[in-house]
């Protein structure tokens, strides 16, 4: 039997709470690593810390807003005409508008982060991320359009009505396209940089898992599921929708944590070669060793030229 709006909201707050708890743990671990456990000589990444705090703040307010909506629907409006389902269909309600604004903000933050990471991994080549940048601007415009449509739609209209459907489908499609393109570009670039030290032999899954984590593929998969569920008019889309906010925080907290602890860097070098037998250096270590050897060779050549 398909879920109703009320049932989906109950499941969604349960799922969102679990994911938020995971995000809280990762947030404190990542913040600690950024502030006090950086590798020697690595400066404080205040930009990463600022984005992390912002994502955590948005996710916290979002889960609190959803809790308040559950209380209003199942306690305050339980005996009202239409019951909780009617309350959830009040799309112009302040709590609905506020929660949707937080969702759009967190999604745009996640899109901007995956786009910026793609830009850094591809050595700051703007041409690589030019099209995803256009998509991000389109996502921003359609996100604002969704909020405007919520305020203007007829009372008690379903989330799937045509007036909203065009805006919501466009927003979901653009955010997914942005993430799918950037995820593919980041995954390919990380593989290309580290392939000399990367092994998929003997069906080892750790390199695949690291690529999935580093590229933000989990976030892209979540957006794809949301797009599909909305277009088949499934109320279960509320579960995925409310899960997006903490998932954005989880995905980028893990990436930041790896960078903060020296497991990866912003250019895409990553310790993928940890899957190799003991005694074999990681991709980052080998890359740094190669750089040091090149520097030494250059100094020797310079010294030889001076002696001549």
Backbone torsions as a table, in degrees:
resi	resn	phi	psi	omega
1	UNK	NA	131.3	-178.6
2	UNK	-65.4	152.7	178.9
3	UNK	-71.9	146.3	169.0
4	UNK	-90.2	171.5	179.4
5	UNK	-61.7	-42.5	-178.3
6	UNK	-64.9	-44.3	179.6
7	UNK	-64.1	-40.3	179.6
8	UNK	-63.7	-37.8	179.6
9	UNK	-67.2	-36.5	176.5
10	UNK	-65.5	-43.7	177.9
11	UNK	-66.2	-39.3	-176.2
12	UNK	-64.9	-39.0	-179.7
13	UNK	-69.2	-32.2	176.3
14	UNK	-65.6	-49.3	-179.9
15	UNK	-64.5	-44.1	-178.8
16	UNK	-63.0	-37.4	180.0
17	UNK	-64.8	-41.7	178.2
18	UNK	-63.3	-47.4	-179.6
19	UNK	-65.5	-36.4	177.9
20	UNK	-64.7	-39.5	177.2
21	UNK	-60.9	-40.3	176.1
22	UNK	-63.4	-42.3	179.6
23	UNK	-63.2	-40.2	178.9
24	UNK	-58.4	-46.6	179.4
25	UNK	-60.6	-47.0	-180.0
26	UNK	-66.3	-35.7	179.5
27	UNK	-59.8	-49.8	-178.3
28	UNK	-68.0	-37.7	177.0
29	UNK	-64.0	-43.0	-178.9
30	UNK	-69.6	-42.6	178.5
31	UNK	-62.3	-40.9	177.6
32	UNK	-62.6	-43.0	179.9
33	UNK	-65.1	-41.1	-179.7
34	UNK	-66.6	-35.7	-174.8
35	UNK	-86.6	-41.6	-168.7
36	UNK	-128.6	-11.3	-175.6
37	UNK	-118.8	29.3	178.1
38	UNK	-71.1	150.6	173.1
39	UNK	-58.3	150.0	-178.0
40	UNK	-57.2	129.9	178.4
41	UNK	91.0	-10.0	-180.0
42	UNK	-86.2	124.7	-178.4
43	UNK	-72.1	162.7	177.3
44	UNK	-67.4	126.3	176.2
45	UNK	-87.7	82.5	-177.0
46	UNK	-65.5	-29.2	178.6
47	UNK	-65.7	-44.2	178.4
48	UNK	-65.1	-41.8	179.6
49	UNK	-62.9	-40.9	179.4
50	UNK	-63.5	-44.1	178.6
51	UNK	-65.2	-40.3	179.2
52	UNK	-60.2	-46.5	179.7
53	UNK	-64.0	-41.0	179.5
54	UNK	-63.1	-45.6	178.1
55	UNK	-61.5	-40.7	179.4
56	UNK	-65.1	-41.6	179.0
57	UNK	-62.5	-44.8	180.0
58	UNK	-64.6	-43.9	-179.7
59	UNK	-63.5	-38.7	-179.7
60	UNK	-65.8	-46.4	179.7
61	UNK	-65.9	-35.3	-179.2
62	UNK	-65.8	-46.5	-179.5
63	UNK	-66.9	-34.8	177.0
64	UNK	-65.4	-40.3	178.2
65	UNK	-63.3	-42.5	179.4
66	UNK	-66.4	-36.6	174.5
67	UNK	-61.7	-42.2	179.9
68	UNK	-64.2	-35.8	178.6
69	UNK	-68.9	-35.7	176.5
70	UNK	-63.8	-43.7	179.5
71	UNK	-64.0	-44.7	-179.9
72	UNK	-63.3	-40.9	-175.7
73	UNK	-72.2	-45.4	-170.5
74	UNK	-97.4	-7.9	178.2
75	UNK	-118.9	-54.5	-176.0
76	UNK	-73.8	-44.9	-175.4
77	UNK	-104.5	18.3	-175.6
78	UNK	-64.0	-31.9	-179.4
79	UNK	-101.4	5.4	178.9
80	UNK	-73.7	159.3	177.9
81	UNK	-56.9	127.0	-178.9
82	UNK	89.8	-18.2	177.7
83	UNK	65.1	-157.7	-178.3
84	UNK	-57.3	-36.7	-179.0
85	UNK	-60.0	-40.4	178.8
86	UNK	-64.9	-38.2	178.6
87	UNK	-63.5	-43.4	-179.4
88	UNK	-67.2	-21.8	177.8
89	UNK	-87.9	-0.4	173.7
90	UNK	-80.2	82.4	-172.1
91	UNK	-70.1	-20.3	178.3
92	UNK	-91.2	0.7	176.6
93	UNK	-59.7	143.8	-175.4
94	UNK	-57.8	-43.7	-177.5
95	UNK	-66.0	-34.7	176.1
96	UNK	-66.1	-46.7	179.9
97	UNK	-63.2	-42.6	-178.4
98	UNK	-66.9	-45.1	178.7
99	UNK	-62.9	-39.1	179.1
100	UNK	-67.7	-36.7	176.7
101	UNK	-62.6	-42.5	178.2
102	UNK	-64.4	-39.7	178.5
103	UNK	-62.6	-48.2	180.0
104	UNK	-60.6	-43.0	180.0
105	UNK	-62.0	-46.2	-179.2
106	UNK	-65.9	-38.2	178.3
107	UNK	-64.0	-44.2	179.2
108	UNK	-66.0	-35.0	175.0
109	UNK	-63.0	-45.1	178.5
110	UNK	-62.6	-43.0	178.4
111	UNK	-62.7	-43.6	179.8
112	UNK	-63.4	-37.9	-179.8
113	UNK	-67.8	-44.0	-178.9
114	UNK	-68.4	-32.6	177.5
115	UNK	-69.5	-42.9	-179.7
116	UNK	-65.8	-38.7	177.5
117	UNK	-63.8	-40.9	176.7
118	UNK	-60.3	-41.8	179.1
119	UNK	-61.2	-43.1	179.8
120	UNK	-70.0	-44.1	-177.9
121	UNK	-62.8	-33.8	178.8
122	UNK	-91.2	30.1	172.9
123	UNK	57.6	39.9	174.7
124	UNK	59.0	38.5	175.9
125	UNK	-90.0	106.7	-175.5
126	UNK	-64.4	-31.8	-178.1
127	UNK	-59.1	-30.2	-178.5
128	UNK	-68.5	-36.1	-175.3
129	UNK	-106.1	11.5	-177.4
130	UNK	-60.4	-48.0	-179.1
131	UNK	-67.2	-45.0	174.3
132	UNK	-58.3	-31.3	176.7
133	UNK	-64.5	-40.7	177.3
134	UNK	-63.7	-41.7	177.9
135	UNK	-62.3	-38.5	178.7
136	UNK	-64.1	-39.9	176.0
137	UNK	-63.6	-40.4	177.0
138	UNK	-64.4	-38.4	177.3
139	UNK	-63.1	-40.5	178.9
140	UNK	-62.2	-44.9	-179.5
141	UNK	-64.2	-44.9	-178.8
142	UNK	-71.6	-30.4	175.3
143	UNK	-62.5	-42.6	176.1
144	UNK	-65.7	-37.3	178.2
145	UNK	-62.4	-37.6	177.7
146	UNK	-61.1	-47.8	-178.4
147	UNK	-63.7	-38.3	177.8
148	UNK	-65.7	-42.1	-179.7
149	UNK	-66.0	-35.9	176.4
150	UNK	-57.7	-39.8	-176.9
151	UNK	-74.0	-24.8	-174.4
152	UNK	-102.7	-12.3	-176.2
153	UNK	-67.9	154.7	-178.8
154	UNK	-64.1	149.5	179.7
155	UNK	-58.5	144.8	178.6
156	UNK	63.0	20.4	177.1
157	UNK	-74.5	146.7	177.1
158	UNK	-74.2	154.4	177.9
159	UNK	-63.3	-16.1	-176.1
160	UNK	-96.9	6.5	-178.5
161	UNK	-64.1	156.4	-174.0
162	UNK	-60.7	-39.2	-177.7
163	UNK	-58.6	-32.6	179.0
164	UNK	-93.2	-32.1	-172.3
165	UNK	-56.7	-41.9	-178.9
166	UNK	-63.6	-44.4	-179.5
167	UNK	-66.0	-46.5	-175.6
168	UNK	-67.0	-43.6	178.9
169	UNK	-62.7	-41.0	178.5
170	UNK	-63.4	-42.3	179.8
171	UNK	-64.5	-49.8	179.8
172	UNK	-60.5	-41.2	-177.8
173	UNK	-65.6	-43.6	-178.1
174	UNK	-69.4	-39.9	178.3
175	UNK	-66.4	-39.3	178.1
176	UNK	-66.2	-43.6	-179.6
177	UNK	-61.8	-42.6	178.1
178	UNK	-58.0	-47.9	-177.0
179	UNK	-71.4	-38.9	-179.4
180	UNK	-63.5	-44.7	-179.8
181	UNK	-64.9	-49.6	-178.0
182	UNK	-65.8	-38.2	178.4
183	UNK	-62.3	-44.9	179.2
184	UNK	-63.6	-41.7	179.6
185	UNK	-65.4	-43.3	-179.9
186	UNK	-66.3	-44.8	-179.1
187	UNK	-61.5	-43.9	179.3
188	UNK	-64.3	-43.0	-177.5
189	UNK	-65.7	-42.3	178.6
190	UNK	-63.5	-42.6	177.3
191	UNK	-62.8	-42.4	-177.8
192	UNK	-65.4	-39.3	-179.4
193	UNK	-68.3	-38.4	-171.8
194	UNK	-105.7	7.8	-171.8
195	UNK	-65.9	-24.8	178.9
196	UNK	-65.1	-23.2	-176.9
197	UNK	-117.1	10.4	-174.9
198	UNK	-104.2	132.0	-179.6
199	UNK	-129.0	129.6	173.1
200	UNK	-108.0	17.5	-177.2
201	UNK	-67.5	156.1	174.8
202	UNK	57.1	30.4	175.3
203	UNK	57.9	33.8	177.2
204	UNK	-73.4	133.0	-173.8
205	UNK	-98.2	-13.7	-174.9
206	UNK	-60.5	-41.9	177.1
207	UNK	-60.1	-39.3	178.2
208	UNK	-64.0	-43.5	179.9
209	UNK	-62.5	-41.3	179.5
210	UNK	-65.1	-41.8	177.4
211	UNK	-61.9	-40.6	178.6
212	UNK	-63.1	-44.1	-179.6
213	UNK	-66.6	-49.1	-174.7
214	UNK	-65.6	-31.3	-176.6
215	UNK	-88.3	-11.7	-177.8
216	UNK	76.7	26.3	-175.8
217	UNK	-63.7	-28.6	-179.7
218	UNK	-63.1	-39.8	178.4
219	UNK	-64.1	-43.4	178.9
220	UNK	-62.1	-41.2	179.8
221	UNK	-64.1	-37.5	177.6
222	UNK	-63.3	-43.1	179.6
223	UNK	-65.6	-36.7	177.6
224	UNK	-64.4	-43.8	178.2
225	UNK	-61.1	-40.7	179.5
226	UNK	-64.1	-43.9	179.7
227	UNK	-61.3	-43.8	-179.4
228	UNK	-65.8	-46.6	-177.2
229	UNK	-63.9	-38.5	179.7
230	UNK	-66.7	-40.0	-176.1
231	UNK	-75.7	-13.4	172.4
232	UNK	-100.6	13.3	177.0
233	UNK	58.3	41.7	179.8
234	UNK	-96.1	129.6	176.1
235	UNK	-67.8	-15.4	177.9
236	UNK	-65.0	-13.4	176.4
237	UNK	-60.1	-25.4	176.1
238	UNK	-61.9	-35.4	-179.4
239	UNK	-63.8	-47.4	179.5
240	UNK	-69.2	-40.2	-178.9
241	UNK	-57.3	-48.7	-178.1
242	UNK	-74.2	-19.8	178.1
243	UNK	-78.5	-20.3	-175.8
244	UNK	-59.6	-43.2	-175.4
245	UNK	-57.7	-53.1	176.7
246	UNK	-70.2	-30.2	179.2
247	UNK	-63.6	-40.7	175.3
248	UNK	-55.9	-46.7	179.3
249	UNK	-64.1	-41.5	-179.3
250	UNK	-63.4	-49.3	-176.3
251	UNK	-59.6	-48.2	-175.4
252	UNK	-81.2	-21.9	171.9
253	UNK	-65.2	-42.1	179.7
254	UNK	-63.6	-43.4	178.6
255	UNK	-62.5	-45.7	179.3
256	UNK	-63.6	-37.8	-179.8
257	UNK	-64.6	-41.2	178.0
258	UNK	-64.7	-39.8	178.4
259	UNK	-68.8	-42.7	-178.0
260	UNK	-64.0	-32.8	-178.0
261	UNK	-93.3	2.9	177.5
262	UNK	84.2	5.1	178.2
263	UNK	-72.0	-26.1	177.8
264	UNK	-142.2	171.5	169.6
265	UNK	-134.5	170.8	-173.1
266	UNK	-68.0	-20.2	-179.8
267	UNK	-81.5	-8.0	176.1
268	UNK	109.7	-6.9	174.4
269	UNK	-68.2	133.5	-176.8
270	UNK	-144.4	155.8	-176.8
271	UNK	-80.9	54.3	179.3
272	UNK	-68.4	-28.1	-174.2
273	UNK	-78.2	8.3	174.7
274	UNK	-63.2	-13.7	178.1
275	UNK	-79.0	-10.3	-179.0
276	UNK	-75.2	165.6	179.8
277	UNK	-59.4	159.8	-179.0
278	UNK	-57.8	142.2	177.9
279	UNK	96.7	-10.4	178.4
280	UNK	-96.2	129.6	-175.4
281	UNK	-71.3	158.8	178.8
282	UNK	-76.0	167.8	180.0
283	UNK	-58.1	-42.3	179.9
284	UNK	-65.8	-44.2	-179.0
285	UNK	-61.7	-44.6	-179.9
286	UNK	-64.2	-39.7	178.9
287	UNK	-63.4	-41.8	-179.7
288	UNK	-69.3	-37.7	177.3
289	UNK	-61.9	-42.1	179.3
290	UNK	-62.2	-40.5	178.9
291	UNK	-64.3	-41.7	-179.8
292	UNK	-65.6	-39.8	179.5
293	UNK	-65.3	-38.6	178.0
294	UNK	-64.6	-41.0	179.4
295	UNK	-63.5	-42.0	178.6
296	UNK	-63.4	-41.0	179.1
297	UNK	-63.4	-39.8	178.3
298	UNK	-64.2	-40.3	179.6
299	UNK	-65.3	-38.6	178.7
300	UNK	-64.2	-42.1	179.0
301	UNK	-63.1	-40.7	179.2
302	UNK	-64.4	-41.6	179.3
303	UNK	-63.8	-39.9	179.4
304	UNK	-64.5	-40.3	178.5
305	UNK	-64.2	-40.2	-178.9
306	UNK	-66.1	-39.6	-179.0
307	UNK	-65.3	-33.9	177.1
308	UNK	-68.9	NA	NA
